[in-house]
Amino acid sequence: MAINQQRKEIMLKSNPQPPVGPLKSGHLRLKADLRPVLMLILLFIAMPLTAGPVIQSWQTSNGAKVLFVPAPEIPMLDVRIVFDAGSARSVDKAGLASLTNAMLSESVGEWSADQVAERLESVGANLSSGARRDMAWLGVRSLTEAHALSVALETLTAMLAEPQFAKGDMERLRKMMLVGLSRSEQSPGSVAAKAFSKRLFGDHPYASDPNGTVASIEAMSRDDLVMFHDQYYVGNNATIAITGAIDRQQAEKIAEQVIGQLPAGQAAVKLPTVAKLDTAYEQRIEFPSSQSHILLGQPGMKRGDPDYFVLYVGNHILGGSGLVSILSDEVREKRGLSYSTYSYFAPMRQYGQFQMGLQTKTSQVDEALKVLRDTLQRYIDNGPTAAQLTAAKENITGGFPLRIASNSKIVEYLTMIGFYGLPLDYLDRFNSRVEAVSVTDIKEAFARRLNPQKLVTVVVGQQAE
């Protein structure tokens, strides 16, 4: 996932200040001896807002890991099955993971692609699917009404176990992917992201573009898709996330139904470690755009990393909190070099990228690069202020209830926790892990992980005379 978007931050203030001066007539005065009781009541009410959902877990008969959270409030069900079948598993045939995943929602079993779409539409079910570097997934959201749920789950089961990989469907999707590649070549942001990933990951499987190349997509055969599906879409290589208005017994039956027809197979082999950068690298790509796109970064961290929460909170202050971040203040507010700038860590099974980026006028590229590099160096040297850290913690923990406020968000967290083998109390401990971060922790972690003297830099745009 390149992430260059403005984040909407929600600032929630706790412990509002009491009215100044004496209470006016008509206001209710609380007796001093009742205040401790009131505080206990308010604490009791607030506790569910900061606690994560209780996650239940087990395995299916063919080895798939299941994570389940009951959510009886709304008669809906979300089911998502994720496989270790991303583009890192199709390096020799770039784009194979994406095309295989896309074919699962075409002709399946005894139904054509149109019939599959009609079945889901007739009961109001929504399908989700996709493939990234680490993973590929297929999921459905449905009402729990008996007929609707039956149709949705029956269709999902067929998609996983009985894809036809029909020639007509494949040729249509192949053309769509080629059109997408052609359009990406006309986007300076896409050109920059591809060049950045290629240099950052080098010979590692993560360097393979999930969308493939024109040559790899044109050369792909039906046999390639069938072999990829047979190898990676198996029970031991799968994680199932379920949340909705059902109980544990129903969840167990659903998990067995949707994945039970797949062979157990074998889990994908462990990916190699992402190598550290030996030296700095800069690439400037000529492109007829009105602004230049700038990306800087290096390998950052992976899921389950012991420094995860420290780097997460630290980056929130540096460039992850939108217009109130340090980068935004230096780049936008003080110098007017760009409308927006950002930084983020993208952890995966192995080290994903740490990336900073912005768009600016061609004449300002060198100044913008210097500001980004200097700001990162100062942040590593000095860390955030105590006030910046306090504000970041309040923002992150205050917004936590919104991150788990819907079934769709919960199922995404379950997918991440299950796929990356994170502890089941991950959500319960989220806020406490954030609160435990100190200024010293951030300085030390950023110094360990990032070296401003060895950054990959990619600039795409018209080059200055």
DRENDO-1510 file (C-alpha; in Angstrom, 1 decimal, always signed):
<recs>
REC; n; res; u; v; w
REC; 1; MET; +0.0; +0.0; +0.0 .
REC; 2; ALA; +1.9; +4.1; -1.5 .
REC; 3; ILE; +0.2; +6.2; +1.2 .
REC; 4; ASN; +0.1; +9.9; +0.4 .
REC; 5; GLN; -3.2; +11.1; +1.7 .
REC; 6; GLN; -4.3; +13.6; +4.2 .
REC; 7; ARG; -5.3; +11.9; +7.5 .
REC; 8; LYS; -8.3; +13.3; +9.4 .
REC; 9; GLU; -7.3; +13.4; +13.0 .
REC; 10; ILE; -9.9; +13.4; +15.7 .
REC; 11; MET; -8.8; +15.2; +18.9 .
REC; 12; LEU; -10.7; +14.0; +21.9 .
REC; 13; LYS; -10.2; +16.1; +25.1 .
REC; 14; SER; -10.5; +14.3; +28.4 .
REC; 15; ASN; -11.0; +15.8; +31.9 .
REC; 16; PRO; -12.7; +19.0; +30.8 .
REC; 17; GLN; -12.1; +22.0; +33.1 .
REC; 18; PRO; -14.8; +22.8; +35.6 .
REC; 19; PRO; -16.7; +26.1; +35.4 .
REC; 20; VAL; -14.7; +29.1; +36.7 .
REC; 21; GLY; -16.2; +30.9; +39.7 .
REC; 22; PRO; -19.2; +30.1; +41.8 .
REC; 23; LEU; -22.1; +28.1; +40.4 .
REC; 24; LYS; -25.1; +30.2; +39.5 .
REC; 25; SER; -28.5; +29.6; +40.9 .
REC; 26; GLY; -30.3; +26.7; +39.3 .
REC; 27; HIS; -27.1; +24.6; +39.0 .
REC; 28; LEU; -26.9; +21.4; +40.9 .
REC; 29; ARG; -24.2; +21.2; +43.6 .
REC; 30; LEU; -22.6; +17.8; +44.4 .
REC; 31; LYS; -21.9; +17.0; +48.0 .
REC; 32; ALA; -18.2; +16.3; +48.5 .
REC; 33; ASP; -18.9; +12.8; +49.8 .
REC; 34; LEU; -20.7; +11.9; +46.6 .
REC; 35; ARG; -17.8; +12.9; +44.3 .
REC; 36; PRO; -15.7; +9.7; +44.8 .
REC; 37; VAL; -18.8; +7.6; +44.0 .
REC; 38; LEU; -19.4; +9.6; +40.8 .
REC; 39; MET; -15.8; +9.2; +39.8 .
REC; 40; LEU; -16.1; +5.4; +40.2 .
REC; 41; ILE; -19.3; +5.3; +38.1 .
REC; 42; LEU; -17.6; +7.4; +35.3 .
REC; 43; LEU; -14.6; +5.1; +35.3 .
REC; 44; PHE; -16.8; +2.1; +35.0 .
REC; 45; ILE; -18.7; +3.6; +32.1 .
REC; 46; ALA; -15.4; +4.6; +30.3 .
REC; 47; MET; -13.7; +1.2; +30.6 .
REC; 48; PRO; -15.5; -0.5; +27.7 .
REC; 49; LEU; -14.6; +2.3; +25.4 .
REC; 50; THR; -10.8; +1.7; +25.8 .
REC; 51; ALA; -10.8; -2.1; +26.0 .
REC; 52; GLY; -10.5; -4.2; +22.9 .
REC; 53; PRO; -12.9; -7.0; +22.0 .
REC; 54; VAL; -12.3; -10.5; +23.4 .
REC; 55; ILE; -10.8; -12.6; +20.6 .
REC; 56; GLN; -11.5; -16.3; +20.4 .
REC; 57; SER; -9.2; -18.6; +18.3 .
REC; 58; TRP; -9.0; -22.1; +17.0 .
REC; 59; GLN; -8.0; -24.2; +14.0 .
REC; 60; THR; -10.1; -25.8; +11.3 .
REC; 61; SER; -9.7; -29.5; +10.4 .
REC; 62; ASN; -7.4; -28.6; +7.5 .
REC; 63; GLY; -5.1; -26.3; +9.5 .
REC; 64; ALA; -6.5; -22.8; +9.0 .
REC; 65; LYS; -6.2; -20.4; +11.9 .
REC; 66; VAL; -9.6; -18.8; +12.9 .
REC; 67; LEU; -10.1; -15.6; +14.9 .
REC; 68; PHE; -13.6; -14.7; +16.0 .
REC; 69; VAL; -15.3; -11.8; +17.8 .
REC; 70; PRO; -19.0; -12.0; +18.4 .
REC; 71; ALA; -20.9; -8.8; +17.7 .
REC; 72; PRO; -24.6; -9.3; +18.4 .
REC; 73; GLU; -25.6; -5.7; +18.1 .
REC; 74; ILE; -26.3; -5.6; +14.4 .
REC; 75; PRO; -27.6; -8.6; +12.3 .
REC; 76; MET; -24.5; -8.6; +10.0 .
REC; 77; LEU; -21.6; -11.0; +9.5 .
REC; 78; ASP; -18.1; -10.3; +8.1 .
REC; 79; VAL; -15.9; -13.2; +7.0 .
REC; 80; ARG; -12.4; -12.6; +5.6 .
REC; 81; ILE; -10.0; -15.4; +4.5 .
REC; 82; VAL; -6.4; -14.3; +4.0 .
REC; 83; PHE; -3.6; -16.4; +2.5 .
REC; 84; ASP; +0.2; -16.0; +2.4 .
REC; 85; ALA; -0.2; -15.6; -1.3 .
REC; 86; GLY; +0.9; -12.1; -2.1 .
REC; 87; SER; +3.3; -10.8; -4.8 .
REC; 88; ALA; +6.3; -11.9; -2.8 .
REC; 89; ARG; +5.3; -15.5; -3.8 .
REC; 90; SER; +5.2; -14.8; -7.5 .
REC; 91; VAL; +8.5; -13.1; -8.1 .
REC; 92; ASP; +9.3; -15.0; -11.3 .
REC; 93; LYS; +5.9; -14.1; -12.7 .
REC; 94; ALA; +5.1; -10.6; -11.4 .
REC; 95; GLY; +1.4; -9.9; -11.2 .
REC; 96; LEU; +0.5; -13.6; -10.9 .
REC; 97; ALA; -0.8; -13.2; -7.3 .
REC; 98; SER; -3.0; -10.3; -8.2 .
REC; 99; LEU; -4.5; -12.0; -11.3 .
REC; 100; THR; -5.1; -15.3; -9.5 .
REC; 101; ASN; -6.9; -13.5; -6.7 .
REC; 102; ALA; -9.0; -11.5; -9.1 .
REC; 103; MET; -10.1; -14.6; -10.9 .
REC; 104; LEU; -11.6; -16.1; -7.8 .
REC; 105; SER; -14.6; -13.7; -8.1 .
REC; 106; GLU; -15.2; -14.6; -11.8 .
REC; 107; SER; -16.7; -17.9; -13.0 .
REC; 108; VAL; -16.8; -20.4; -10.2 .
REC; 109; GLY; -18.3; -23.8; -9.8 .
REC; 110; GLU; -21.4; -24.0; -12.0 .
REC; 111; TRP; -21.9; -20.2; -12.1 .
REC; 112; SER; -20.6; -17.7; -14.6 .
REC; 113; ALA; -19.1; -14.4; -13.5 .
REC; 114; ASP; -22.4; -12.6; -14.1 .
REC; 115; GLN; -24.3; -15.2; -12.1 .
REC; 116; VAL; -21.8; -14.9; -9.2 .
REC; 117; ALA; -22.4; -11.1; -9.1 .
REC; 118; GLU; -26.2; -11.6; -9.3 .
REC; 119; ARG; -26.2; -14.1; -6.5 .
REC; 120; LEU; -24.4; -11.7; -4.1 .
REC; 121; GLU; -26.4; -8.7; -5.3 .
REC; 122; SER; -29.7; -10.5; -4.8 .
REC; 123; VAL; -29.1; -10.8; -1.0 .
REC; 124; GLY; -27.3; -7.6; -0.5 .
REC; 125; ALA; -23.9; -9.2; +0.2 .
REC; 126; ASN; -20.7; -7.3; -0.4 .
REC; 127; LEU; -17.5; -9.0; -1.7 .
REC; 128; SER; -13.9; -7.8; -0.9 .
REC; 129; SER; -10.7; -9.1; -2.4 .
REC; 130; GLY; -7.2; -8.1; -3.2 .
REC; 131; ALA; -3.5; -9.0; -3.2 .
REC; 132; ARG; -0.5; -7.1; -1.7 .
REC; 133; ARG; +3.1; -8.0; -1.2 .
REC; 134; ASP; +2.5; -10.2; +1.8 .
REC; 135; MET; -1.0; -11.5; +1.4 .
REC; 136; ALA; -4.1; -12.1; -0.7 .
REC; 137; TRP; -7.6; -12.2; +0.7 .
REC; 138; LEU; -11.2; -12.8; -0.1 .
REC; 139; GLY; -14.1; -11.8; +2.1 .
REC; 140; VAL; -17.8; -11.2; +2.3 .
REC; 141; ARG; -20.2; -9.1; +4.3 .
REC; 142; SER; -23.8; -10.4; +4.7 .
REC; 143; LEU; -27.0; -10.1; +6.7 .
REC; 144; THR; -27.4; -13.0; +9.2 .
REC; 145; GLU; -30.9; -13.7; +7.9 .
REC; 146; ALA; -30.9; -17.4; +7.0 .
REC; 147; HIS; -31.4; -17.2; +3.2 .
REC; 148; ALA; -29.0; -14.2; +2.7 .
REC; 149; LEU; -26.3; -15.8; +4.8 .
REC; 150; SER; -26.7; -19.2; +3.1 .
REC; 151; VAL; -26.3; -17.7; -0.4 .
REC; 152; ALA; -23.3; -15.5; +0.6 .
REC; 153; LEU; -21.4; -18.3; +2.3 .
REC; 154; GLU; -22.2; -20.8; -0.5 .
REC; 155; THR; -20.8; -18.4; -3.1 .
REC; 156; LEU; -17.7; -17.6; -1.0 .
REC; 157; THR; -17.0; -21.3; -0.6 .
REC; 158; ALA; -17.2; -21.9; -4.3 .
REC; 159; MET; -14.9; -19.0; -5.0 .
REC; 160; LEU; -12.2; -20.4; -2.8 .
REC; 161; ALA; -12.5; -24.1; -3.8 .
REC; 162; GLU; -13.9; -24.1; -7.4 .
REC; 163; PRO; -12.5; -21.3; -9.5 .
REC; 164; GLN; -12.9; -22.1; -13.2 .
REC; 165; PHE; -10.1; -19.8; -14.4 .
REC; 166; ALA; -12.1; -19.5; -17.6 .
REC; 167; LYS; -10.2; -18.3; -20.7 .
REC; 168; GLY; -12.7; -15.5; -21.4 .
REC; 169; ASP; -12.5; -14.2; -17.9 .
REC; 170; MET; -8.8; -14.4; -17.8 .
REC; 171; GLU; -8.4; -12.5; -21.1 .
REC; 172; ARG; -10.7; -9.8; -19.9 .
REC; 173; LEU; -8.9; -9.3; -16.6 .
REC; 174; ARG; -5.5; -9.4; -18.4 .
REC; 175; LYS; -6.6; -6.5; -20.6 .
REC; 176; MET; -7.8; -4.6; -17.5 .
REC; 177; MET; -4.4; -5.1; -15.8 .
REC; 178; LEU; -2.5; -4.0; -19.0 .
REC; 179; VAL; -4.7; -0.9; -19.1 .
REC; 180; GLY; -3.9; -0.2; -15.5 .
REC; 181; LEU; -0.2; -0.6; -16.1 .
REC; 182; SER; -0.4; +1.8; -19.0 .
REC; 183; ARG; -2.2; +4.4; -16.8 .
REC; 184; SER; +0.3; +4.0; -14.0 .
REC; 185; GLU; +3.1; +4.9; -16.4 .
REC; 186; GLN; +1.4; +8.2; -16.9 .
REC; 187; SER; +1.2; +8.9; -13.1 .
REC; 188; PRO; +4.4; +10.5; -11.6 .
REC; 189; GLY; +3.3; +9.2; -8.2 .
REC; 190; SER; +3.1; +5.6; -9.5 .
REC; 191; VAL; +6.4; +5.9; -11.3 .
REC; 192; ALA; +8.1; +7.2; -8.2 .
REC; 193; ALA; +6.6; +4.4; -6.0 .
REC; 194; LYS; +7.8; +1.7; -8.3 .
REC; 195; ALA; +11.3; +3.1; -8.6 .
REC; 196; PHE; +11.5; +3.5; -4.9 .
REC; 197; SER; +10.4; +0.0; -4.1 .
REC; 198; LYS; +12.7; -1.5; -6.7 .
REC; 199; ARG; +15.7; +0.2; -5.2 .
REC; 200; LEU; +14.7; -0.2; -1.6 .
REC; 201; PHE; +14.1; -3.9; -1.7 .
REC; 202; GLY; +16.7; -4.8; -4.3 .
REC; 203; ASP; +16.8; -8.6; -4.8 .
REC; 204; HIS; +14.2; -9.3; -2.1 .
REC; 205; PRO; +10.8; -10.7; -3.2 .
REC; 206; TYR; +9.2; -7.5; -1.9 .
REC; 207; ALA; +10.7; -5.7; -4.9 .
REC; 208; SER; +8.2; -7.5; -7.2 .
REC; 209; ASP; +5.4; -5.1; -8.2 .
REC; 210; PRO; +2.0; -6.6; -7.2 .
REC; 211; ASN; +0.6; -5.3; -10.5 .
REC; 212; GLY; +3.2; -7.0; -12.6 .
REC; 213; THR; +4.8; -5.7; -15.8 .
REC; 214; VAL; +3.5; -5.6; -19.3 .
REC; 215; ALA; +5.8; -8.5; -20.3 .
REC; 216; SER; +4.9; -10.7; -17.3 .
REC; 217; ILE; +1.1; -10.2; -17.7 .
REC; 218; GLU; +1.2; -10.9; -21.4 .
REC; 219; ALA; +3.2; -14.1; -20.8 .
REC; 220; MET; +0.9; -15.5; -18.1 .
REC; 221; SER; -1.0; -18.7; -18.8 .
REC; 222; ARG; -4.0; -20.4; -17.2 .
REC; 223; ASP; -1.7; -23.2; -16.0 .
REC; 224; ASP; +0.3; -20.5; -14.0 .
REC; 225; LEU; -2.9; -19.5; -12.2 .
REC; 226; VAL; -4.0; -23.0; -11.4 .
REC; 227; MET; -0.6; -24.0; -10.1 .
REC; 228; PHE; -0.4; -20.8; -7.9 .
REC; 229; HIS; -3.9; -21.5; -6.5 .
REC; 230; ASP; -3.2; -25.1; -5.8 .
REC; 231; GLN; +0.0; -24.3; -3.9 .
REC; 232; TYR; -1.0; -21.3; -1.8 .
REC; 233; TYR; -4.8; -21.4; -1.4 .
REC; 234; VAL; -4.7; -24.2; +1.1 .
REC; 235; GLY; -5.7; -24.7; +4.7 .
REC; 236; ASN; -2.3; -24.5; +6.4 .
REC; 237; ASN; -1.6; -21.3; +4.5 .
REC; 238; ALA; -4.8; -19.5; +5.6 .
REC; 239; THR; -6.2; -17.3; +8.3 .
REC; 240; ILE; -10.0; -16.7; +8.8 .
REC; 241; ALA; -11.4; -13.7; +10.5 .
REC; 242; ILE; -15.0; -13.7; +11.6 .
REC; 243; THR; -17.1; -11.1; +13.4 .
REC; 244; GLY; -20.8; -10.6; +13.6 .
REC; 245; ALA; -24.1; -11.6; +15.2 .
REC; 246; ILE; -23.4; -15.3; +15.6 .
REC; 247; ASP; -22.1; -17.5; +18.4 .
REC; 248; ARG; -19.0; -19.6; +18.7 .
REC; 249; GLN; -20.7; -22.8; +17.5 .
REC; 250; GLN; -22.0; -21.1; +14.4 .
REC; 251; ALA; -18.6; -19.5; +13.8 .
REC; 252; GLU; -17.0; -22.9; +13.9 .
REC; 253; LYS; -19.4; -24.3; +11.3 .
REC; 254; ILE; -18.9; -21.3; +9.0 .
REC; 255; ALA; -15.1; -21.6; +9.2 .
REC; 256; GLU; -15.3; -25.3; +8.3 .
REC; 257; GLN; -17.8; -24.6; +5.5 .
REC; 258; VAL; -15.9; -21.8; +3.7 .
REC; 259; ILE; -12.4; -23.4; +3.8 .
REC; 260; GLY; -13.1; -27.1; +4.6 .
REC; 261; GLN; -13.1; -28.1; +0.9 .
REC; 262; LEU; -9.5; -26.9; +0.4 .
REC; 263; PRO; -6.7; -29.3; +0.9 .
REC; 264; ALA; -4.5; -28.9; +4.0 .
REC; 265; GLY; -1.4; -28.3; +1.9 .
REC; 266; GLN; +1.7; -26.6; +3.4 .
REC; 267; ALA; +2.3; -23.1; +4.8 .
REC; 268; ALA; +4.4; -20.9; +2.6 .
REC; 269; VAL; +8.2; -20.9; +3.3 .
REC; 270; LYS; +9.6; -18.1; +5.4 .
REC; 271; LEU; +10.6; -15.0; +3.4 .
REC; 272; PRO; +14.3; -13.9; +3.5 .
REC; 273; THR; +15.3; -10.9; +5.6 .
REC; 274; VAL; +15.3; -7.5; +3.9 .
REC; 275; ALA; +18.9; -6.3; +3.7 .
REC; 276; LYS; +20.0; -3.0; +5.2 .
REC; 277; LEU; +21.2; -0.3; +2.8 .
REC; 278; ASP; +24.9; +0.0; +2.4 .
REC; 279; THR; +24.9; +3.5; +1.0 .
REC; 280; ALA; +22.7; +6.4; +0.0 .
REC; 281; TYR; +21.1; +6.3; -3.5 .
REC; 282; GLU; +19.4; +9.1; -5.4 .
REC; 283; GLN; +17.5; +8.7; -8.7 .
REC; 284; ARG; +15.9; +11.6; -10.7 .
REC; 285; ILE; +13.4; +10.6; -13.3 .
REC; 286; GLU; +12.4; +13.0; -16.0 .
REC; 287; PHE; +8.6; +13.3; -16.2 .
REC; 288; PRO; +6.4; +16.0; -17.8 .
REC; 289; SER; +4.4; +16.9; -14.6 .
REC; 290; SER; +3.7; +20.3; -13.1 .
REC; 291; GLN; +5.2; +19.3; -9.8 .
REC; 292; SER; +7.9; +16.9; -8.8 .
REC; 293; HIS; +7.2; +13.9; -6.6 .
REC; 294; ILE; +9.8; +13.2; -3.9 .
REC; 295; LEU; +10.2; +9.9; -1.9 .
REC; 296; LEU; +12.9; +9.2; +0.7 .
REC; 297; GLY; +13.3; +6.2; +2.9 .
REC; 298; GLN; +14.9; +2.9; +3.9 .
REC; 299; PRO; +13.8; -0.4; +5.4 .
REC; 300; GLY; +12.0; +0.3; +8.7 .
REC; 301; MET; +10.4; -2.5; +10.8 .
REC; 302; LYS; +8.2; -5.6; +10.6 .
REC; 303; ARG; +5.0; -6.8; +12.3 .
REC; 304; GLY; +5.6; -7.9; +15.8 .
REC; 305; ASP; +8.7; -5.8; +16.0 .
REC; 306; PRO; +9.8; -5.0; +19.6 .
REC; 307; ASP; +10.1; -1.4; +18.6 .
REC; 308; TYR; +6.7; -1.2; +16.9 .
REC; 309; PHE; +4.8; +1.0; +19.3 .
REC; 310; VAL; +7.8; +3.3; +19.9 .
REC; 311; LEU; +8.2; +3.8; +16.2 .
REC; 312; TYR; +4.5; +4.1; +15.6 .
REC; 313; VAL; +4.1; +6.9; +18.2 .
REC; 314; GLY; +7.3; +8.5; +17.2 .
REC; 315; ASN; +6.3; +8.7; +13.5 .
REC; 316; HIS; +2.9; +10.0; +14.5 .
REC; 317; ILE; +4.8; +13.1; +15.8 .
REC; 318; LEU; +7.2; +13.3; +12.9 .
REC; 319; GLY; +4.9; +13.0; +9.9 .
REC; 320; GLY; +2.0; +10.7; +10.6 .
REC; 321; SER; -0.4; +13.2; +12.1 .
REC; 322; GLY; -1.1; +15.3; +9.1 .
REC; 323; LEU; -1.0; +19.1; +9.4 .
REC; 324; VAL; +0.0; +19.1; +13.0 .
REC; 325; SER; +3.2; +17.0; +12.4 .
REC; 326; ILE; +6.8; +18.2; +12.6 .
REC; 327; LEU; +7.3; +17.6; +8.9 .
REC; 328; SER; +4.2; +19.6; +8.0 .
REC; 329; ASP; +5.4; +22.5; +10.2 .
REC; 330; GLU; +8.8; +22.6; +8.7 .
REC; 331; VAL; +7.8; +22.0; +5.1 .
REC; 332; ARG; +4.4; +23.7; +4.8 .
REC; 333; GLU; +4.0; +26.2; +7.6 .
REC; 334; LYS; +7.5; +27.6; +7.7 .
REC; 335; ARG; +8.6; +27.4; +4.1 .
REC; 336; GLY; +5.5; +26.8; +1.9 .
REC; 337; LEU; +7.3; +24.1; -0.1 .
REC; 338; SER; +4.3; +21.8; -0.3 .
REC; 339; TYR; +0.7; +21.6; +0.5 .
REC; 340; SER; +1.2; +18.4; +2.4 .
REC; 341; THR; +4.0; +16.1; +3.5 .
REC; 342; TYR; +4.0; +12.8; +5.4 .
REC; 343; SER; +6.0; +9.9; +6.8 .
REC; 344; TYR; +5.0; +6.4; +7.7 .
REC; 345; PHE; +6.3; +2.9; +8.5 .
REC; 346; ALA; +4.8; +0.0; +6.5 .
REC; 347; PRO; +5.6; -3.2; +8.5 .
REC; 348; MET; +5.2; -6.6; +6.9 .
REC; 349; ARG; +6.4; -10.1; +7.6 .
REC; 350; GLN; +9.9; -8.8; +7.0 .
REC; 351; TYR; +11.0; -5.2; +7.1 .
REC; 352; GLY; +8.7; -2.9; +5.1 .
REC; 353; GLN; +9.6; +0.7; +4.2 .
REC; 354; PHE; +10.0; +3.8; +6.2 .
REC; 355; GLN; +9.0; +6.5; +3.8 .
REC; 356; MET; +8.8; +10.3; +3.7 .
REC; 357; GLY; +7.3; +12.2; +0.8 .
REC; 358; LEU; +5.9; +15.3; -0.7 .
REC; 359; GLN; +5.1; +17.1; -4.0 .
REC; 360; THR; +6.7; +20.5; -4.8 .
REC; 361; LYS; +7.7; +22.8; -7.6 .
REC; 362; THR; +10.7; +21.7; -9.7 .
REC; 363; SER; +12.6; +24.8; -8.6 .
REC; 364; GLN; +12.1; +23.9; -5.0 .
REC; 365; VAL; +13.2; +20.2; -5.1 .
REC; 366; ASP; +16.7; +20.6; -3.7 .
REC; 367; GLU; +15.4; +22.8; -0.9 .
REC; 368; ALA; +12.6; +20.4; +0.0 .
REC; 369; LEU; +15.1; +17.5; +0.0 .
REC; 370; LYS; +17.3; +19.3; +2.4 .
REC; 371; VAL; +14.5; +20.2; +4.7 .
REC; 372; LEU; +13.3; +16.5; +4.8 .
REC; 373; ARG; +16.7; +15.2; +5.5 .
REC; 374; ASP; +17.6; +17.8; +8.1 .
REC; 375; THR; +14.3; +17.4; +9.9 .
REC; 376; LEU; +14.8; +13.7; +10.1 .
REC; 377; GLN; +18.3; +14.1; +11.4 .
REC; 378; ARG; +17.2; +16.6; +14.1 .
REC; 379; TYR; +14.4; +14.3; +15.2 .
REC; 380; ILE; +16.8; +11.4; +15.6 .
REC; 381; ASP; +19.2; +13.6; +17.5 .
REC; 382; ASN; +16.7; +15.3; +19.8 .
REC; 383; GLY; +13.5; +13.3; +19.7 .
REC; 384; PRO; +10.1; +15.0; +20.3 .
REC; 385; THR; +9.4; +17.4; +23.1 .
REC; 386; ALA; +7.4; +16.2; +26.2 .
REC; 387; ALA; +4.5; +18.3; +25.0 .
REC; 388; GLN; +4.5; +16.7; +21.5 .
REC; 389; LEU; +4.6; +13.2; +23.0 .
REC; 390; THR; +1.7; +14.0; +25.4 .
REC; 391; ALA; -0.4; +15.4; +22.5 .
REC; 392; ALA; +0.4; +12.4; +20.3 .
REC; 393; LYS; -0.6; +9.9; +23.0 .
REC; 394; GLU; -3.9; +11.7; +23.7 .
REC; 395; ASN; -4.7; +11.7; +20.0 .
REC; 396; ILE; -3.9; +8.1; +19.4 .
REC; 397; THR; -5.6; +6.7; +22.5 .
REC; 398; GLY; -8.5; +9.1; +22.3 .
REC; 399; GLY; -9.2; +7.9; +18.8 .
REC; 400; PHE; -8.8; +4.2; +19.6 .
REC; 401; PRO; -12.5; +3.5; +20.2 .
REC; 402; LEU; -13.2; +4.7; +16.6 .
REC; 403; ARG; -10.7; +2.2; +15.2 .
REC; 404; ILE; -12.8; -0.7; +16.5 .
REC; 405; ALA; -16.2; +0.9; +16.2 .
REC; 406; SER; -17.5; -1.3; +13.3 .
REC; 407; ASN; -17.4; -4.9; +12.3 .
REC; 408; SER; -15.4; -4.1; +9.1 .
REC; 409; LYS; -12.7; -2.5; +11.2 .
REC; 410; ILE; -12.6; -5.3; +13.7 .
REC; 411; VAL; -12.3; -7.9; +10.9 .
REC; 412; GLU; -9.4; -6.0; +9.5 .
REC; 413; TYR; -7.6; -6.1; +12.9 .
REC; 414; LEU; -8.4; -9.8; +13.3 .
REC; 415; THR; -6.9; -10.5; +9.9 .
REC; 416; MET; -3.7; -8.6; +10.8 .
REC; 417; ILE; -3.4; -10.3; +14.2 .
REC; 418; GLY; -4.0; -13.8; +12.8 .
REC; 419; PHE; -1.9; -13.4; +9.7 .
REC; 420; TYR; +1.1; -12.0; +11.5 .
REC; 421; GLY; +0.9; -14.1; +14.6 .
REC; 422; LEU; +0.4; -11.2; +17.0 .
REC; 423; PRO; -0.9; -11.9; +20.5 .
REC; 424; LEU; -4.7; -12.1; +21.0 .
REC; 425; ASP; -4.6; -9.3; +23.6 .
REC; 426; TYR; -3.1; -6.9; +21.0 .
REC; 427; LEU; -6.1; -4.7; +21.0 .
REC; 428; ASP; -6.5; -4.9; +24.8 .
REC; 429; ARG; -3.0; -3.7; +25.3 .
REC; 430; PHE; -2.9; -1.2; +22.5 .
REC; 431; ASN; -3.4; +2.0; +24.6 .
REC; 432; SER; -1.2; +0.9; +27.5 .
REC; 433; ARG; +1.6; +0.2; +25.0 .
REC; 434; VAL; +1.2; +3.6; +23.5 .
REC; 435; GLU; +1.1; +5.3; +27.0 .
REC; 436; ALA; +4.4; +3.5; +28.0 .
REC; 437; VAL; +6.4; +5.2; +25.2 .
REC; 438; SER; +8.9; +7.8; +26.4 .
REC; 439; VAL; +10.9; +10.5; +24.7 .
REC; 440; THR; +14.1; +8.5; +25.3 .
REC; 441; ASP; +12.5; +5.4; +23.8 .
REC; 442; ILE; +11.7; +7.3; +20.6 .
REC; 443; LYS; +15.2; +8.8; +20.3 .
REC; 444; GLU; +16.9; +5.5; +20.8 .
REC; 445; ALA; +14.6; +3.5; +18.5 .
REC; 446; PHE; +14.8; +6.0; +15.6 .
REC; 447; ALA; +18.6; +6.1; +16.0 .
REC; 448; ARG; +18.8; +2.3; +15.8 .
REC; 449; ARG; +16.5; +2.0; +12.8 .
REC; 450; LEU; +17.1; +5.0; +10.6 .
REC; 451; ASN; +20.3; +6.5; +9.1 .
REC; 452; PRO; +19.8; +9.8; +7.2 .
REC; 453; GLN; +23.1; +9.2; +5.5 .
REC; 454; LYS; +21.8; +6.1; +3.7 .
REC; 455; LEU; +18.4; +7.0; +2.4 .
REC; 456; VAL; +17.0; +6.0; -1.0 .
REC; 457; THR; +15.8; +9.1; -2.7 .
REC; 458; VAL; +13.6; +9.2; -5.8 .
REC; 459; VAL; +12.5; +12.4; -7.6 .
REC; 460; VAL; +10.0; +12.2; -10.5 .
REC; 461; GLY; +9.3; +15.4; -12.5 .
REC; 462; GLN; +10.7; +18.0; -14.8 .
REC; 463; GLN; +14.3; +18.5; -14.0 .
REC; 464; ALA; +15.5; +22.0; -13.4 .
REC; 465; GLU; +17.8; +23.6; -16.0 .
</recs>
